[in-house]
Amino acid sequence: MIKTNTLIINKLGLHARAASKLVTTASSFSSQIKIGHETQMADAKSIMAVMMLAACKGTELCLEIEGHDQDQACAAVLDLINRRFDEDE
């Protein structure tokens, strides 16, 4: 299992379009992927669960990934977040 923290750095935070991109990326892997705060973890493959996190810019989120492709899944999710969900800033 991989556990790591990441910071939401895009201007609008984890809004609908960014959440959709996150879910699409997470869904392309067979590993179980959870994202959230220590007290509230969400299934990263569920748009409603991700939207309920209401993560704005500057929010630190915990990422937990477990499965046979966990290394690739972790790299892809972190890359998407670090690219600011490919949004213009």
C-alpha positions as CSV (number, residue, x, y, z in Angstrom):
1,M,0.0,0.0,0.0
2,I,1.2,3.5,-0.9
3,K,0.3,6.4,1.4
4,T,1.3,9.9,0.5
5,N,0.1,13.5,1.0
6,T,-0.5,16.0,-1.7
7,L,-1.5,19.6,-1.9
8,I,-4.3,20.9,-4.1
9,I,-2.6,23.8,-5.9
10,N,-4.9,24.8,-8.7
11,K,-6.9,28.0,-8.3
12,L,-10.4,26.6,-8.2
13,G,-9.5,23.5,-6.1
14,L,-11.2,20.2,-6.6
15,H,-14.3,21.5,-8.4
16,A,-16.5,19.5,-10.8
17,R,-14.1,19.5,-13.8
18,A,-11.0,18.7,-11.8
19,A,-12.9,16.0,-9.8
20,S,-14.1,14.5,-13.1
21,K,-10.5,14.3,-14.4
22,L,-9.3,12.8,-11.1
23,V,-12.1,10.1,-11.3
24,T,-11.3,9.3,-14.9
25,T,-7.6,8.9,-14.1
26,A,-8.3,6.8,-11.0
27,S,-10.8,4.6,-12.8
28,S,-8.2,3.6,-15.4
29,F,-6.3,1.6,-12.8
30,S,-7.5,-1.6,-11.0
31,S,-5.9,-0.6,-7.7
32,Q,-8.2,0.7,-4.9
33,I,-7.6,4.5,-4.7
34,K,-8.8,6.6,-1.8
35,I,-8.3,10.3,-1.3
36,G,-9.2,12.7,1.5
37,H,-8.5,13.9,4.9
38,E,-7.5,11.7,7.9
39,T,-11.1,11.6,9.1
40,Q,-12.9,11.6,5.7
41,M,-11.6,9.3,3.0
42,A,-13.3,9.1,-0.4
43,D,-13.2,6.5,-3.2
44,A,-11.3,8.3,-5.9
45,K,-13.3,6.5,-8.6
46,S,-16.6,8.0,-7.4
47,I,-17.4,11.5,-8.6
48,M,-19.9,12.2,-5.8
49,A,-17.4,11.0,-3.1
50,V,-14.7,13.2,-4.5
51,M,-16.9,16.2,-4.8
52,M,-18.0,15.8,-1.1
53,L,-14.4,16.5,0.0
54,A,-14.9,20.1,-1.0
55,A,-11.1,20.5,-1.3
56,C,-10.2,24.1,-2.1
57,K,-6.8,25.5,-3.1
58,G,-4.2,24.8,-0.4
59,T,-6.0,21.7,1.0
60,E,-3.7,18.9,1.9
61,L,-5.1,15.5,1.0
62,C,-4.0,12.0,1.9
63,L,-3.7,9.5,-1.0
64,E,-4.0,5.8,-0.3
65,I,-3.5,3.3,-3.1
66,E,-3.4,-0.5,-2.9
67,G,-3.2,-3.0,-5.8
68,H,-0.9,-4.5,-8.3
69,D,-0.6,-1.3,-10.4
70,Q,-0.4,1.0,-7.3
71,D,2.9,2.6,-8.4
72,Q,1.6,3.6,-11.8
73,A,-1.7,4.8,-10.3
74,C,0.1,6.9,-7.7
75,A,2.3,8.5,-10.3
76,A,-0.7,9.3,-12.6
77,V,-2.8,10.8,-9.8
78,L,0.0,12.9,-8.4
79,D,1.0,14.1,-11.9
80,L,-2.6,15.2,-12.6
81,I,-2.7,17.2,-9.4
82,N,0.7,18.7,-9.9
83,R,-0.3,19.7,-13.4
84,R,-3.2,21.6,-11.9
85,F,-5.6,19.3,-13.7
86,D,-4.5,20.8,-17.0
87,E,-6.3,24.1,-16.2
88,D,-5.2,27.5,-17.2
89,E,-4.0,29.5,-14.2
